[in-house]
Amino acid sequence: MKLGMLNIIPRAFRTRGVVVCLTIFIRALLNFMGLAALLPVLYLILDSDNIRSNAWLSAIYDYFGFNSEMSFIVAVALSVVLFVAVKCLVNLFLYRYERDYIYSLYKFLSRNLYIDYFNRGLSFIKASNSAVLSRNVNVVCYTFVSGVLRPMAVLLSETILFLMLFVSIAVYSPVAALLTVVIFIPAVWLYFALVRNRVNRYGTIENEAHRRKFRDTVETYRGYADIEINNAFSSMLKQFDENTDTMVSMGAKNATISTLPQLFTEIGIAAGMAIMVALCVGLDSGSMKILFGIFAVAALRLMPSVRAIMGAWTSLRYNRYTIEIIASANVNSQVDVESSSTESLDFKRSIEVDNISFSFEDSQSPLFSSLSFTINKGEKIGINGRSGAGKTTLFNLLLGFYSPTEGQIRIDGQVLGENNRRKWQNSIGYVSQSVFLTDSTILANIALGSKAEDIDMERVERAVKAASLGEFIDALPNGLDTRIGECGALLSGGQRQRIGIARALYKGAQVLFFDEATSSLDSQTEQSINEAIVELARTNEALTIVVIAHRESSLGYCDRVITLK
């Protein structure tokens, strides 16, 4: 756990972490001083004769020239109030520094986990559940800082304060210190013995149920039509209820455990008070009052410290699963995507696929072997083959998402790899069977990735016209500013495909890849999309087009067709 924590805290935050530890120590010291400042008032309340019998109080009384005991008591009380007020303000300032550090760390971890998952590439994304990844980025990172880091700060601060108070009590009265040990040690030991293994298990179970519930919720709304037609909602609801019941059960058990520290410490304090009364029998009235008063003040302050320590420890155990999730990601060495290159490759001659083979990690045989072909600039190339032949995988290789197991892909003689993949992707456009659309406007989807103020409207208009979207957009009340719903739910299939084409054209792509872009469309819409592609090729002879299609009839306009077997 310690090693995992060290790996999670980024190097840039470790120096600040040392400062935070220092502020925690200072806060504990100030809290101790605030409690110590109450002792003179306690002395005066319990026995006003202490003004002269106590050397410190007597010296202060004479130094400031007080004329009456009442005025001295009032002055001491006001001084203590002023000191406690200043102490609280300083404490608040130091706490704000700790708080800002923790939430800055949350921002860093959440952002870098988001980047890390994206940078792991298409294979990782396909093998993972997007709802789970989303929860890790948004919920787990927050739970880590609020349920692990903040309790750690509380644990450290309260432990330091407890030790200071205990040492002070031991110096003044070894008997009171021994009684404190007798009260708190058994209570703490019994609490930890009862809950140590349970809270960790409860936290893990609750997290798994939360992940399943999050996943089921997303899939229910995403697959509404299929779920409704197949009358599967009752089954989904049953899973939802089961996961909710698990979460509620674990949360209730954790809530019960969270109340135990107060129960244990209050019973201990009551027992300690009773024992102290018994021990004070036989002492003179003044000494008994002072000893009992000091123990009562110290014990009442120790009680919340012990309770906070126990509660923080419980939170750490309950949320420790977050450490493993975040530690499994590479959050310390991220590329700043904001400064990623916008430079593109100037495609001039050809794409060469030279004797490539490819197999997935979990596959014992290659998907295809020794595949070679060349795509020349300006050509319209079709790719077809039976299902499972590797058409989409070949596309992902050409797009730079995968790397060949053997062989090379060369762009104008340059091997496609990590050093030029970003430049190549900046040069190409991609239209898939299910075009990615954000829940925003048509304009934002065409100019995907561009800031609103940077969008070139002339380029947008040209792209819209070339993709045959002009008539549709002109008929909309809000035109390009029309919102299209989640995944383009308010559009037809053909309209979604045309937005995908317009996006590639707005980008200024030199090569267009169509991955079965018309396979889910009706024949009339498919024909209109194919006609739009043909028109694109006719008006821009330098544009290279590569198309995957199941039906050979959909590739009739291609110069050549490559068949995968």
MITORKOL-802735 format. One line per field, with one value per residue (C-alpha): residue number from 1; x, y, z. Coordinates in steps of 0.001 Angstrom, whole numbers, plus 500000, padded with zeros to 6 digits. Each point is the difference from the previous one (the first is absolute). Example, Ala and Ser with C-alpha at 12.3 -4.5 7.8 and 13.67 -1.06 7.14 Angstrom:
nr	(1	2)
u	(512300	501370)
v	(495500	503440)
w	(507800	499340)
//
This chain:
nr	(1	2	3	4	5	6	7	8	9	10	11	12	13	14	15	16	17	18	19	20	21	22	23	24	25	26	27	28	29	30	31	32	33	34	35	36	37	38	39	40	41	42	43	44	45	46	47	48	49	50	51	52	53	54	55	56	57	58	59	60	61	62	63	64	65	66	67	68	69	70	71	72	73	74	75	76	77	78	79	80	81	82	83	84	85	86	87	88	89	90	91	92	93	94	95	96	97	98	99	100	101	102	103	104	105	106	107	108	109	110	111	112	113	114	115	116	117	118	119	120	121	122	123	124	125	126	127	128	129	130	131	132	133	134	135	136	137	138	139	140	141	142	143	144	145	146	147	148	149	150	151	152	153	154	155	156	157	158	159	160	161	162	163	164	165	166	167	168	169	170	171	172	173	174	175	176	177	178	179	180	181	182	183	184	185	186	187	188	189	190	191	192	193	194	195	196	197	198	199	200	201	202	203	204	205	206	207	208	209	210	211	212	213	214	215	216	217	218	219	220	221	222	223	224	225	226	227	228	229	230	231	232	233	234	235	236	237	238	239	240	241	242	243	244	245	246	247	248	249	250	251	252	253	254	255	256	257	258	259	260	261	262	263	264	265	266	267	268	269	270	271	272	273	274	275	276	277	278	279	280	281	282	283	284	285	286	287	288	289	290	291	292	293	294	295	296	297	298	299	300	301	302	303	304	305	306	307	308	309	310	311	312	313	314	315	316	317	318	319	320	321	322	323	324	325	326	327	328	329	330	331	332	333	334	335	336	337	338	339	340	341	342	343	344	345	346	347	348	349	350	351	352	353	354	355	356	357	358	359	360	361	362	363	364	365	366	367	368	369	370	371	372	373	374	375	376	377	378	379	380	381	382	383	384	385	386	387	388	389	390	391	392	393	394	395	396	397	398	399	400	401	402	403	404	405	406	407	408	409	410	411	412	413	414	415	416	417	418	419	420	421	422	423	424	425	426	427	428	429	430	431	432	433	434	435	436	437	438	439	440	441	442	443	444	445	446	447	448	449	450	451	452	453	454	455	456	457	458	459	460	461	462	463	464	465	466	467	468	469	470	471	472	473	474	475	476	477	478	479	480	481	482	483	484	485	486	487	488	489	490	491	492	493	494	495	496	497	498	499	500	501	502	503	504	505	506	507	508	509	510	511	512	513	514	515	516	517	518	519	520	521	522	523	524	525	526	527	528	529	530	531	532	533	534	535	536	537	538	539	540	541	542	543	544	545	546	547	548	549	550	551	552	553	554	555	556	557	558	559	560	561	562	563	564	565)
u	(500000	502823	501774	496757	499341	503492	499506	496661	501269	501667	503493	498765	497751	502476	501779	496664	499074	502885	498690	496539	501462	501603	496666	498357	502626	499512	496228	500412	502381	497564	497144	502178	500869	496320	499208	502954	498749	496844	501954	500487	496241	499414	502375	498236	496490	500736	502064	500528	502770	502173	500753	502540	500857	500973	503311	499076	496591	501428	502781	497544	497676	502814	501602	496832	499059	496546	498103	497367	499654	496803	501652	502907	497640	498079	503263	501275	496688	499965	503630	499170	496993	502180	502715	497499	498422	503395	500867	496791	500660	503540	498637	497452	502716	502183	497031	499197	503547	499566	496602	501324	502848	497664	497570	502802	501235	496503	499958	503415	499153	496601	501425	502998	497950	497718	503061	501607	496942	499786	503716	499830	498440	497162	500762	499721	496835	498308	500949	498668	496561	499629	497633	502584	502787	497781	499270	503694	500827	497149	499088	502974	502462	497691	499449	503773	500602	496890	500000	503740	502124	497795	499630	503786	500412	497489	501756	503389	498727	497957	502729	502515	497515	499217	503693	500549	497053	501019	503582	498735	497640	502787	502309	497359	498426	501310	496864	497738	502167	499812	496245	499830	501858	497691	496975	500967	502337	497439	497267	502133	501327	496496	498716	502801	499630	496305	500106	503513	499180	496371	500383	502478	497694	496943	501771	501062	496516	498357	502382	499280	496246	500338	501945	497376	497171	501731	500592	496417	498557	502061	499232	496269	499637	502412	498125	496454	498480	501420	499185	496420	499347	501420	498157	503345	499503	498703	503221	502107	497940	500588	503763	499673	498077	502443	502963	498140	499131	503658	501111	497382	500921	503722	499358	497771	502612	502689	497736	499483	503735	500505	497904	502028	502964	497703	498379	503307	501593	496981	499719	503739	499753	497101	501964	503082	498053	498672	503495	501404	497356	500951	503706	499395	498351	502250	501639	499362	497180	502187	502382	497117	498236	503122	500932	496456	499556	503236	499110	496492	501197	502765	497748	497226	502542	501622	496644	499351	503647	499695	496639	501445	502962	497717	497649	502879	501457	496579	499691	503482	499134	496624	501411	503391	498812	500477	503753	500299	497870	501964	503371	499307	500050	503027	498986	503510	501251	497318	500444	498405	497389	499406	503454	499669	501059	497504	502522	498850	501743	499862	498809	501517	500440	498770	499060	501990	498891	503104	499679	498134	498584	497837	498654	498360	501734	497381	499957	502065	499897	500484	496967	501860	503559	502415	497509	501367	498409	500478	497519	501032	499070	496658	498798	496646	500678	497389	500627	497589	499918	497960	499174	502993	502512	501612	498710	499489	503248	501819	498419	501177	503515	499790	498648	502921	497902	501752	503548	500718	501327	502322	500684	499603	497540	501738	498653	502019	502820	499832	499203	496790	500865	499950	502215	497603	496653	498553	501055	498409	496743	499932	500033	497130	496250	497991	496316	498868	496812	498953	501320	501056	497838	500015	496846	500426	499308	500503	502663	501939	499905	501236	502833	500697	502975	499946	499224	496869	501969	502445	497425	500418	496417	500976	501614	496922	497715	502174	500053	496229	499419	502414	498327	496544	498813	499061	496325	499460	501723	498224	496656	500861	498851	503409	502046	503521	499267	497378	500715	499967	499595	502089	501868	498014	496720	497967	501520	499453	502739	500782	500209	502450	502192	499954	501080	502880	500954	499693	502251	502720	499737	500085	503166	501572	500719	502172	498837	496442	499342	496420	499504	496726	498551	496832	499389	497278	498160	497116	500865	498779	501978	503004	499850	499812	503028	501937	499080	501305	503287	500266	499360	502720	502464	498963	500404	503276	502176	502817	497723	500733	497020	500148	496670	499000	496694	498347	498140	502082	497266	500917	503536	499011	501566	503392	503061	501043	498586	502209	498365	501065	499622)
v	(500000	502408	499293	500411	503321	501233	499080	501784	503305	501716	501376	503561	499605	498320	503203	501634	496836	500629	503545	498567	497659	503041	501865	496949	500015	503751	499558	497239	502211	502909	497770	498841	503602	500914	497296	501007	503599	498855	498740	503441	500582	496531	500762	503263	498558	497019	501887	503790	499666	498693	503597	500241	496363	499565	501700	500745	501491	502027	501412	501026	501555	502160	500850	501512	501695	498561	501364	497285	496292	500477	502336	497561	497033	501986	501048	496419	498743	502663	499234	496326	500803	502230	497348	497273	502259	500717	496301	499086	502509	498689	496457	500913	501465	496907	497716	501879	499347	496281	499985	501740	497490	497017	501259	501092	496443	498738	502171	498693	496341	500164	501790	497695	496842	501286	500547	496699	497957	501816	499584	496247	499801	498309	496463	501035	502044	497124	497515	502271	501164	503709	500501	498515	502143	503063	499192	499511	503402	501916	498159	497910	502907	502147	497172	499598	503612	500278	496485	499298	503166	502164	497260	499562	503709	499670	496876	501736	503219	498334	497492	502832	501882	496856	499374	503609	499852	496620	501105	503154	497993	497553	502842	501569	496817	496514	498588	501922	498901	496372	500318	501424	496950	497689	501756	500376	497114	497210	501984	500600	496431	498539	502296	499087	496296	500147	501991	499617	497370	500936	503595	499091	497240	502263	502696	497553	498466	503436	501129	496943	500473	503689	499134	497464	502421	502791	497639	498676	503519	501183	496855	500233	503483	499327	496852	501207	498727	496468	499738	501132	497797	496936	500808	499922	503004	497884	497976	503188	501414	496855	500393	503702	499195	497287	502345	502799	497656	498993	503639	500924	496983	500774	503714	499249	497710	502618	502672	497784	499464	503782	500496	497527	502324	502398	497117	498496	503316	501316	496792	500220	503623	499221	497119	502213	502722	497465	498604	503541	500852	496865	500873	503561	498874	501028	502919	503543	501803	502371	497315	497693	502714	500894	496389	499076	503168	499474	496393	500954	502712	497794	496958	501939	501255	496608	498388	501777	499410	496271	499976	501866	497607	496984	501542	500962	496496	498536	502281	498998	496324	500458	501953	498355	498291	503392	499773	496862	501429	503249	498327	497697	503038	501951	503370	501368	500189	501443	501890	503428	499524	503738	500369	496966	500651	501262	499420	497621	497800	501328	496871	500016	496499	496796	497871	496752	496946	497827	496347	500714	497485	500694	498039	501097	499222	497445	498304	496939	500550	503160	501767	500358	499296	501400	502550	502454	502653	503648	502885	502841	503608	500872	496391	498722	496614	497551	497308	497122	496462	497724	500893	499424	500273	503016	502937	502339	498830	500849	503440	500434	499125	502550	502597	499393	498594	496621	499052	496998	496882	499655	502128	503731	502633	502883	503437	501467	497708	500916	497131	500745	499923	501944	502782	500990	498453	503320	501779	497242	500121	503775	499372	497536	499846	497084	499200	496879	497982	501776	503554	501459	503010	502101	501264	503499	501895	498996	502699	498712	496468	501032	502038	497352	500949	503683	502841	501958	503170	498167	498404	501053	500449	500134	496568	498749	501208	498308	496751	500118	500519	497236	497565	500891	501299	503512	499399	498158	502672	502882	498454	500022	503001	500294	498833	498952	500852	497225	497533	496363	498077	497234	498079	501985	498448	502763	499280	497289	497524	501740	503403	498631	498586	503300	501882	497522	500738	503754	499682	498264	502613	502917	498513	500146	496263	498740	496401	498966	496639	498680	497005	498411	503486	499042	496444	501023	502239	499220	499507	503426	501816	497789	500926	503712	499730	498106	502665	502643	498086	499718	503729	500671	497961	501715	503522	499221	497692	500128	498585	496354	497892	496589	498241	496834	498473	496581	500350	500178	502141	502715	500064	500449	503472	498765	499767	496731	497585	498090	496826	498569	496244)
w	(500000	500849	496713	498100	501708	499150	496353	499873	501422	497011	500391	499507	503058	502344	501085	500689	501869	502409	500574	500640	502620	501632	500032	501559	502777	500549	500211	502554	501999	499882	501158	502879	500904	499821	502526	502197	499986	501770	503015	501664	499769	501423	502879	500801	499764	502208	502564	499865	502605	497139	499027	502798	500457	496328	499176	496379	500788	502864	497824	497277	502590	501410	496642	498566	503312	500549	503008	500418	499444	497965	497487	499674	499396	497342	498307	499946	498592	497244	499114	499672	497775	497795	499733	499121	497353	498398	500216	498187	497211	499463	500089	497333	497757	500374	499369	496784	498802	500737	498306	496874	499801	500238	497356	497675	500260	499169	496878	498976	500597	498302	496957	499680	500470	497231	497787	500957	499057	496668	499303	500567	496588	498199	501202	503656	499413	498171	502734	502775	501021	499268	502954	502386	498542	500336	503634	500751	498517	501617	503203	501100	499830	502113	502463	500292	501043	502196	501430	500236	499911	502210	502633	499900	500795	502858	501259	500046	501586	502724	500812	500525	502181	501999	500683	501092	502378	501358	500692	501736	502185	500822	501075	502225	501336	499192	501619	497588	497039	501093	500342	496460	498695	501933	498470	496361	499140	500660	498227	496919	499933	500288	497229	497601	500796	499189	496749	498535	497378	499520	498798	497289	498745	500169	497968	497293	499734	499878	497240	497848	500422	499131	496840	498901	500703	498079	497064	499974	500118	497018	497987	500750	498556	497144	498959	500651	496729	500248	503708	499455	496967	501760	503240	501815	502270	502885	499851	499922	502869	502042	499571	500856	503188	501034	499642	501769	502875	500275	500058	502598	502133	499922	500561	502985	501533	499497	501523	503052	500315	499770	503148	502064	500781	501852	501867	501112	501011	501925	502012	500686	501148	502324	501519	500320	501798	502475	500655	500394	502604	501937	499822	501177	503208	502855	498171	501198	498225	497950	498734	499174	498021	498027	499233	499047	497919	498058	499310	498915	497573	498588	499731	498293	497444	499657	499325	496662	499023	500615	498262	497001	499840	500021	497436	497691	500235	499113	496969	498849	500199	498314	497056	499578	496790	498289	500537	497900	497183	499723	500546	497045	497705	498885	501438	500524	496419	497794	496734	500122	497301	499771	498438	497687	496439	497426	497230	497270	497460	496481	498216	496496	498565	501593	502990	499915	501969	499954	501007	503240	502455	503020	502943	503233	503298	501019	496581	499148	496230	497921	498585	496703	498840	497411	498698	497430	497788	499006	499979	497720	500581	498419	499764	501175	501605	501250	502624	500494	501325	502213	503599	502263	497161	501676	497954	502953	501592	496758	500145	503582	498836	497174	502433	502371	502864	499839	499037	497729	501701	497007	496930	499480	498867	498226	499131	497106	501055	503714	502357	501899	503701	503245	498640	497206	500965	501225	496792	497880	501935	499553	496238	499746	500525	501374	499598	501829	499890	503197	499740	503341	500832	503145	501690	498576	496775	496374	499721	503019	498595	496567	501521	502665	502169	499023	502387	499076	499334	497712	497652	496366	498795	496328	500289	501854	497194	497375	501989	500504	496291	498973	502437	498605	503371	498883	499269	503280	502102	498247	500963	503715	502103	501651	497032	500935	503640	500266	502798	498882	503285	501496	497250	497425	501154	498300	496574	497429	499140	496727	501686	502566	497228	498102	503123	500268	496378	500565	503048	497969	497257	502447	501420	496544	499933	497151	500466	500902	501659	499939	502319	498821	500190	498082	501229	502465	497542	497685	496337	498931	502693	499304	496346	500820	502323	497312	497481	502408	500293	496192	499691	502577	497974	496766	501341	501819	497946	502577	502728	500836	501110	501689	500609	501871	498912	500256	496734	496846	498462	502492	498573	496354	499818	501281	497752	501638	502583	502435	501300	503359	500297)
//
